Amino acid sequence: MRTELTLADTLNTLGLLGGSTLPRFVTDVGGQGDVLEVVADARSVKGLPGPLKLATKLVPAVRSKLRVEQFDGGVAVLSVDASAGGLPAHKMLGLAKNRIESVLESKGLPAGSVEIRPDARIALDVQRLLAARHPGTVVTGMTFTDGQVALDTAA
């Protein structure tokens, strides 16, 4: 079964977000085709590491383009192309790794279900995240379609 969801609803379904509204630092979500575009005001993100906090003072708006490059065994590998003031912000993604892991832990989600890779990619274990909230659901695919997230599932 294919379900198309907003980014907020997807994050809520996976347990990464409580409620159906995005955090206040996300100022816009859209996209065309298989690219999801997210704009964030990085100054509003709490708990950033020192180097990232300093960078947000200089260039607060971060524009990201995400694309599902691969989906295998319930894991979606997302490429991230982010820029802040024309600078490649995705190269700093690794600095947020500890923050992401602490958020997962605080929400009681499976450790390692979000992996920040050194090549500006994120491995998102959609199956583990969904199974933690909806046991018995099997994720067979994930794509982005014109600013929406499409999840293919089987019971």
ABEGO torsion letter per residue (X at the ends): XBBBBBAAAAAAAAGABBEABBBAABABBBEBEABBBBBBBAAABBGBBAAAAAAAAABABBBBBBBBABBBGGBBBBBBBBBBGGBBAAAAAAAAAAAAAAAAAAAGBBBGABBBBAAGBBBBBAAAAAAAABBGBBBABBBBBGGBBBBBBBX
